[in-house]
Amino acid sequence: MNQRKGGWGAPTGRLAADHSLCANLTAPEHGTIECDQATCALVCDPGAIANGRRRTKCRFSETKGHFWKKALGTCHTCNELVAPEFLETHCFFDGKGRKKCSLFCPWNQDMILDGEILVQKNRFKTTCRCPRPNKRECSWKGQEKIDTLTCVETPTTTGASTTFSAFPFNPEGGN
């Protein structure tokens, strides 16, 4: 029986066979297949999440020959973010590999959501979510709000500023 030599895959032996003896596995969309000893694993691309079995073993029997014990799962992710074309979009992967996007109005414009100006940050953030109870159906958080975002020019002040005081001003110093 072959013993494990520091790899992550199951060792080959009586029932387990080296992965190269089984049929080639096809990598799913948004993922790759990595193999070690008797085991192959599904590795999803950044921003994608596995649905179903992540590992399988190459086995051997007199009747079946070399075969994979279980079928590997698939990798799911969101479609490309759909946003109004006047918005600037910056997408990236965070430290945990999640796909995130920030939407901005062009310079010198304010972002409006639900009739309110987003004064503090003037941007809208969204994340690709693939919830477990939803069969890993991925969608952009807040997509319905993204569809309603608008941009308007930031108002500018052109006149002299006006100061109001509770006391009348007397240039000679007296009241």
ZILIN-V577661 format. One record per residue. N is the residue number from 0. RES is the residue in three letters. SS is DSSP state (a for helix, b for strand, c for the rest). OMEGA is omega in radians with two decimals (NA if undefined). Layout:
n=<N N>
res=<RES RES>
ss=<SS SS>
omega=<OMEGA OMEGA>
//
This chain:
n=<0 1 2 3 4 5 6 7 8 9 10 11 12 13 14 15 16 17 18 19 20 21 22 23 24 25 26 27 28 29 30 31 32 33 34 35 36 37 38 39 40 41 42 43 44 45 46 47 48 49 50 51 52 53 54 55 56 57 58 59 60 61 62 63 64 65 66 67 68 69 70 71 72 73 74 75 76 77 78 79 80 81 82 83 84 85 86 87 88 89 90 91 92 93 94 95 96 97 98 99 100 101 102 103 104 105 106 107 108 109 110 111 112 113 114 115 116 117 118 119 120 121 122 123 124 125 126 127 128 129 130 131 132 133 134 135 136 137 138 139 140 141 142 143 144 145 146 147 148 149 150 151 152 153 154 155 156 157 158 159 160 161 162 163 164 165 166 167 168 169 170 171 172 173 174>
res=<MET ASN GLN ARG LYS GLY GLY TRP GLY ALA PRO THR GLY ARG LEU ALA ALA ASP HIS SER LEU CYS ALA ASN LEU THR ALA PRO GLU HIS GLY THR ILE GLU CYS ASP GLN ALA THR CYS ALA LEU VAL CYS ASP PRO GLY ALA ILE ALA ASN GLY ARG ARG ARG THR LYS CYS ARG PHE SER GLU THR LYS GLY HIS PHE TRP LYS LYS ALA LEU GLY THR CYS HIS THR CYS ASN GLU LEU VAL ALA PRO GLU PHE LEU GLU THR HIS CYS PHE PHE ASP GLY LYS GLY ARG LYS LYS CYS SER LEU PHE CYS PRO TRP ASN GLN ASP MET ILE LEU ASP GLY GLU ILE LEU VAL GLN LYS ASN ARG PHE LYS THR THR CYS ARG CYS PRO ARG PRO ASN LYS ARG GLU CYS SER TRP LYS GLY GLN GLU LYS ILE ASP THR LEU THR CYS VAL GLU THR PRO THR THR THR GLY ALA SER THR THR PHE SER ALA PHE PRO PHE ASN PRO GLU GLY GLY ASN>
ss=<c c c c c c c c c c c c c c c b c c a a a c c c c c c c c c b b b b b b c c b b b b b b c c c c b b b c c c b b b b b b b c c c b b b b c c c c c b b b c c c c c c c c c c c b b b b b b c c c c c b b b b b b c c c c b b b b b c c b b c c c c c b b b b b b b c c a a a c c c c b b c c a a a a c c c b b b b c c c c c c c c c c c c c c c c c c c c c c>
omega=<3.12 3.14 3.11 -3.14 3.07 3.12 -3.12 -3.09 3.09 -3.14 3.07 -3.10 -3.07 -3.09 -3.09 -3.14 3.10 -3.06 -3.10 3.13 3.11 3.11 3.10 3.08 3.12 3.12 3.12 3.02 -3.14 3.14 3.09 3.09 3.05 -3.07 3.06 -3.12 -3.08 -2.97 2.95 -3.08 3.06 3.09 -3.11 3.08 3.04 -3.13 3.11 -3.10 -3.09 3.04 -3.11 -3.06 -3.12 -3.13 3.05 -3.11 3.02 -3.11 3.08 2.97 -3.14 -3.08 -3.07 -3.02 3.10 -3.11 3.06 -3.08 -3.12 3.06 3.08 3.12 -3.12 3.09 -3.13 3.04 3.11 2.95 3.07 -3.14 3.09 -3.13 3.07 -3.01 3.12 3.12 3.02 -3.08 3.07 -3.13 -3.09 3.04 3.12 -3.10 3.13 3.10 3.12 -3.14 -3.14 3.09 2.99 3.13 -3.11 2.95 3.06 -3.14 3.09 3.06 3.10 3.10 3.13 3.09 -3.14 3.09 -3.12 3.08 3.07 -2.98 -2.96 -3.05 3.14 3.07 3.11 -3.13 3.08 -3.11 3.03 -3.12 3.12 -3.04 3.14 -3.08 -3.09 -3.14 3.12 3.02 -3.05 3.08 3.11 3.11 3.10 -3.12 -3.13 3.09 3.13 -3.12 -3.10 -3.13 3.05 3.10 3.07 3.12 3.11 3.12 3.10 3.08 -3.11 -3.12 3.09 -3.13 -3.12 3.11 3.10 -3.13 3.12 -3.12 3.07 -3.11 3.08 -3.09 -3.13 3.05 -3.13 3.10 NA>
//
